[in-house]
Amino acid sequence: MRTRLLNFLALTALVVAPACQGDDPPGSLIVPFKIGANVPCSVLGVTDVTVALHKYTGASDVGDEIDTEIVACEDGQAEFSGLPAGRYHIRISGVDGEDVIVADNFDNDPLDKGEVTSGAENTADVVTISPTPAKILVRWQLNGGFGMCTDVPITNFRVETYEKEGLSELLTYDFDCDPEEDAIMGYNAVIDPTREIAGDDLDLIKIDALDDKGTSLVTSPLSFKMNPPGHGRTVKLTAVVDCTADCTIDCAPGKDDPDNAGMCLAD
């Protein structure tokens, strides 16, 4: 009896083991994408598109990157193989000929995702990517560049962005004189979570110095007139402020715009 039982168990193990090893084979995932309402890649100058799959950790959380494919924008899709079954967040960015990200899906709500089933070819819903906003970096030099915020009555710096040479406002953002956020190459970044600073429209930026009541401390804000920088481009601005007597705000040295009186040039 004992010998028969052992033989039966051994035979069962041989039959069952191979099946267990093949229960969960990997799958593949095709990720199609488009720009806006199927806008041609050439409109934004998108050349290459990076499609990244991230671990799904929740509806609003993007986990570690699992795999990445770089394809030509005209391909319209990326293909992944050998993926474990499960859900993945999808993050897509497109660059132009200068390797600047001019379109992505980073602000899509809800976040884009795809699902892989074992041993099958899967296709995600089409992911829409949109133009990236311009990035504005601002810095200020107080009292010759050596002053501290505690030395001046300035509480905030206000940055106003416009299109149509001031006829239409894009975004207004206030910085603390001494921001808590880390500087970027010595500049402070304007936060634009809703992507209102359209790089193809932005043509005027104003910087004002305010006291703790929100009142301007200068005769008029500093103005920067420019040609629209383009999607995803970065604009760097410097304001020189002196409050040894009445507060004044001026262009950085050598940054007076020769073509527009009273205006400053970007850095």
C-alpha positions as a printed NumPy array, in Angstrom:
array([[  0.   ,   0.   ,   0.   ],
       [  2.754,   2.465,   0.938],
       [  4.669,   1.759,  -2.304],
       [  1.56 ,   2.34 ,  -4.418],
       [  0.847,   5.661,  -2.638],
       [  4.377,   6.975,  -3.234],
       [  4.231,   6.02 ,  -6.876],
       [  0.889,   7.792,  -7.253],
       [  2.243,  11.011,  -5.652],
       [  5.352,  10.969,  -7.851],
       [  3.258,  10.546, -10.993],
       [  0.942,  13.355,  -9.915],
       [  3.915,  15.705,  -9.387],
       [  5.226,  14.979, -12.882],
       [  1.849,  15.727, -14.434],
       [  1.096,  18.861, -12.432],
       [  4.526,  20.572, -12.437],
       [  4.731,  21.358, -16.169],
       [  1.235,  22.844, -16.116],
       [  2.122,  25.178, -13.231],
       [  5.139,  26.485, -15.089],
       [  2.983,  27.536, -18.039],
       [  0.041,  29.017, -16.161],
       [  1.16 ,  32.653, -16.465],
       [  3.048,  33.297, -19.73 ],
       [  3.942,  36.932, -20.54 ],
       [  1.827,  39.079, -22.834],
       [  2.355,  42.013, -25.173],
       [  0.932,  45.524, -25.29 ],
       [  0.435,  47.915, -28.196],
       [  0.158,  51.575, -27.143],
       [ -1.333,  53.821, -29.855],
       [ -1.016,  57.602, -29.467],
       [ -2.108,  60.794, -31.178],
       [ -1.495,  64.524, -30.865],
       [ -4.689,  66.34 , -29.924],
       [ -7.421,  65.571, -32.439],
       [ -5.074,  63.619, -34.727],
       [ -2.927,  66.666, -35.487],
       [  0.01 ,  65.791, -37.795],
       [  3.388,  65.433, -36.084],
       [  4.794,  68.18 , -38.3  ],
       [  2.494,  70.812, -36.764],
       [  4.431,  70.664, -33.481],
       [  7.62 ,  69.431, -35.112],
       [  7.535,  66.192, -33.123],
       [ 10.179,  63.742, -34.328],
       [ 10.613,  60.997, -31.725],
       [  8.148,  59.792, -29.114],
       [  9.122,  58.036, -25.886],
       [  6.51 ,  55.64 , -24.503],
       [  7.187,  54.441, -20.963],
       [  5.315,  51.825, -18.957],
       [  5.26 ,  52.278, -15.19 ],
       [  4.193,  49.988, -12.394],
       [  0.534,  50.51 , -11.546],
       [  0.327,  51.468,  -7.885],
       [ -3.099,  53.105,  -7.832],
       [ -5.407,  55.296,  -9.854],
       [ -3.383,  58.463,  -9.218],
       [  0.11 ,  57.114,  -8.512],
       [  2.81 ,  56.314, -11.05 ],
       [  5.234,  53.638,  -9.91 ],
       [  8.692,  52.65 , -11.095],
       [  9.424,  52.527, -14.801],
       [  9.152,  48.985, -16.192],
       [  9.965,  49.379, -19.894],
       [ 10.495,  52.115, -22.509],
       [ 10.268,  52.293, -26.28 ],
       [ 11.298,  55.196, -28.533],
       [  9.507,  55.359, -31.877],
       [  9.09 ,  57.819, -34.712],
       [  6.086,  60.079, -34.19 ],
       [  4.661,  59.005, -37.556],
       [  4.54 ,  55.384, -36.36 ],
       [  1.626,  56.305, -34.114],
       [  2.202,  53.44 , -31.705],
       [  4.754,  51.549, -29.637],
       [  4.838,  47.797, -29.039],
       [  5.996,  45.977, -25.907],
       [  6.497,  42.242, -25.491],
       [  7.382,  39.883, -22.658],
       [  5.314,  41.785, -20.097],
       [  3.98 ,  40.169, -16.923],
       [  0.203,  40.232, -16.686],
       [ -1.219,  43.27 , -14.938],
       [ -1.946,  46.986, -15.264],
       [  0.557,  49.635, -16.293],
       [  0.547,  53.419, -16.268],
       [  1.518,  54.923, -19.615],
       [  3.613,  58.097, -19.892],
       [  4.385,  59.518, -23.317],
       [  6.554,  62.462, -24.391],
       [  7.435,  63.757, -27.846],
       [ 10.508,  65.801, -28.713],
       [ 11.298,  68.079, -31.627],
       [ 14.487,  68.347, -33.65 ],
       [ 16.207,  70.198, -30.784],
       [ 15.332,  67.407, -28.335],
       [ 12.861,  69.628, -26.442],
       [  9.732,  67.951, -25.102],
       [  6.939,  69.724, -26.957],
       [  4.066,  67.306, -26.255],
       [  3.205,  64.798, -23.539],
       [  0.364,  63.206, -21.588],
       [  1.672,  64.025, -18.116],
       [ -1.373,  66.076, -17.108],
       [ -4.056,  63.714, -18.413],
       [ -6.722,  63.041, -15.806],
       [ -7.328,  60.21 , -15.21 ],
       [ -3.835,  58.899, -15.876],
       [ -3.519,  56.739, -18.979],
       [ -3.136,  53.017, -18.399],
       [ -3.014,  49.719, -20.222],
       [ -3.642,  46.138, -19.15 ],
       [ -1.771,  43.002, -20.127],
       [ -3.323,  39.533, -19.984],
       [ -1.184,  36.411, -19.99 ],
       [ -0.144,  35.004, -23.341],
       [ -2.168,  37.537, -25.328],
       [ -1.599,  40.556, -27.559],
       [ -3.258,  43.531, -25.883],
       [ -3.957,  47.034, -27.158],
       [ -4.39 ,  50.056, -24.896],
       [ -6.832,  52.855, -25.583],
       [ -5.378,  55.613, -27.767],
       [ -3.326,  58.006, -25.618],
       [ -3.724,  61.696, -26.431],
       [ -0.654,  63.876, -25.987],
       [ -0.911,  67.668, -25.828],
       [  1.464,  70.625, -26.294],
       [  3.685,  71.327, -23.304],
       [  3.603,  74.849, -21.807],
       [  6.49 ,  77.267, -21.816],
       [  8.576,  77.256, -18.624],
       [  9.365,  80.538, -16.877],
       [ 12.301,  80.874, -14.499],
       [ 12.666,  84.082, -12.475],
       [ 15.326,  85.458, -10.164],
       [ 15.758,  88.768,  -8.361],
       [ 18.812,  90.624,  -7.155],
       [ 18.241,  92.796,  -4.09 ],
       [ 20.21 ,  95.95 ,  -3.297],
       [ 23.14 ,  95.318,  -5.594],
       [ 22.812,  91.569,  -5.364],
       [ 23.86 ,  91.36 ,  -1.732],
       [ 20.58 ,  92.251,  -0.022],
       [ 18.347,  89.814,   1.841],
       [ 14.562,  89.693,   1.952],
       [ 14.758,  90.77 ,   5.596],
       [ 16.422,  93.998,   4.39 ],
       [ 13.545,  95.107,   2.152],
       [  9.78 ,  95.626,   2.552],
       [  9.073,  93.185,  -0.293],
       [  6.977,  90.164,   0.669],
       [  6.166,  88.753,  -2.773],
       [  7.159,  88.981,  -6.398],
       [  4.257,  88.69 ,  -8.831],
       [  4.776,  87.273, -12.316],
       [  2.034,  87.976, -14.865],
       [  2.043,  86.3  , -18.265],
       [  0.11 ,  87.493, -21.311],
       [ -0.615,  86.824, -24.936],
       [ -1.57 ,  89.352, -27.644],
       [  0.877,  91.872, -26.152],
       [ -1.038,  92.203, -22.902],
       [ -4.614,  91.969, -24.147],
       [ -5.222,  88.509, -22.718],
       [ -3.805,  87.115, -19.466],
       [ -2.465,  83.565, -19.385],
       [ -1.315,  83.003, -15.782],
       [ -0.416,  85.054, -12.689],
       [  1.883,  83.536, -10.095],
       [  3.213,  84.913,  -6.792],
       [  6.587,  83.988,  -5.309],
       [  7.569,  84.526,  -1.707],
       [ 10.548,  86.862,  -1.592],
       [ 12.438,  83.979,  -0.024],
       [ 10.894,  80.88 ,  -1.699],
       [ 10.882,  77.542,   0.083],
       [ 11.241,  75.626,  -3.188],
       [ 14.728,  74.754,  -4.381],
       [ 16.115,  77.05 ,  -7.062],
       [ 16.851,  75.785, -10.567],
       [ 20.244,  77.061, -11.727],
       [ 19.732,  80.047,  -9.458],
       [ 16.218,  80.752, -10.771],
       [ 12.757,  80.139,  -9.297],
       [ 10.221,  78.233, -11.411],
       [  6.715,  79.536, -12.07 ],
       [  4.309,  76.704, -11.226],
       [  1.756,  76.111, -13.978],
       [ -0.216,  72.955, -13.089],
       [ -3.031,  73.665, -15.554],
       [ -0.678,  74.464, -18.45 ],
       [ -1.949,  77.958, -19.082],
       [  1.348,  79.389, -20.333],
       [  1.029,  78.432, -23.99 ],
       [  4.48 ,  78.727, -25.52 ],
       [  3.152,  79.604, -28.96 ],
       [  1.133,  82.54 , -27.548],
       [  3.241,  83.965, -24.709],
       [  4.632,  87.366, -25.721],
       [  4.624,  89.559, -22.589],
       [  5.704,  88.955, -18.989],
       [  5.532,  91.436, -16.106],
       [  7.274,  91.232, -12.715],
       [  6.039,  93.3  ,  -9.773],
       [  7.287,  93.693,  -6.184],
       [  4.575,  93.622,  -3.488],
       [  4.399,  94.354,   0.217],
       [  2.572,  92.23 ,   2.791],
       [ -0.736,  93.862,   1.829],
       [ -0.348,  93.01 ,  -1.835],
       [  0.407,  96.608,  -2.799],
       [  3.022,  97.325,  -5.448],
       [  6.173,  98.979,  -4.099],
       [  7.395, 100.251,  -7.481],
       [  6.156, 102.834,  -9.962],
       [  5.388, 100.188, -12.574],
       [  6.158,  96.486, -13.023],
       [  9.112,  95.299, -15.049],
       [  8.046,  94.258, -18.57 ],
       [  9.545,  91.69 , -20.925],
       [  8.229,  91.709, -24.494],
       [  9.21 ,  88.768, -26.688],
       [  8.363,  86.625, -29.628],
       [  6.508,  83.513, -28.437],
       [  9.269,  81.097, -27.369],
       [  7.42 ,  77.951, -28.489],
       [  6.089,  74.824, -26.823],
       [  8.211,  73.487, -23.989],
       [ 10.77 ,  76.29 , -24.237],
       [ 12.266,  77.944, -21.153],
       [ 12.352,  81.698, -20.55 ],
       [ 14.767,  83.037, -17.923],
       [ 14.193,  86.481, -16.403],
       [ 16.149,  88.621, -13.946],
       [ 14.794,  91.574, -11.965],
       [ 17.153,  94.028, -10.25 ],
       [ 15.505,  95.582,  -7.189],
       [ 16.818,  98.388,  -5.001],
       [ 15.078,  99.366,  -1.786],
       [ 17.8  , 101.397,  -0.078],
       [ 15.334, 104.307,  -0.33 ],
       [ 12.118, 103.956,  -2.332],
       [ 11.937, 100.601,  -4.107],
       [ 12.805, 100.487,  -7.783],
       [ 12.799,  97.548, -10.19 ],
       [ 14.963,  97.496, -13.305],
       [ 16.322,  95.299, -16.07 ],
       [ 19.494,  93.346, -15.421],
       [ 22.631,  95.088, -16.745],
       [ 22.773,  94.877, -20.527],
       [ 19.19 ,  93.604, -20.763],
       [ 17.384,  96.796, -21.812],
       [ 15.487,  96.049, -25.012],
       [ 16.872,  98.359, -27.723],
       [ 13.788,  97.828, -29.889],
       [ 11.165,  98.433, -27.185],
       [ 11.656, 101.396, -24.857],
       [ 10.887, 100.557, -21.227],
       [ 11.101,  96.823, -21.875],
       [ 13.679,  94.229, -20.808],
       [ 15.236,  91.306, -22.647],
       [ 15.078,  87.776, -21.282],
       [ 18.349,  86.321, -20.033]])
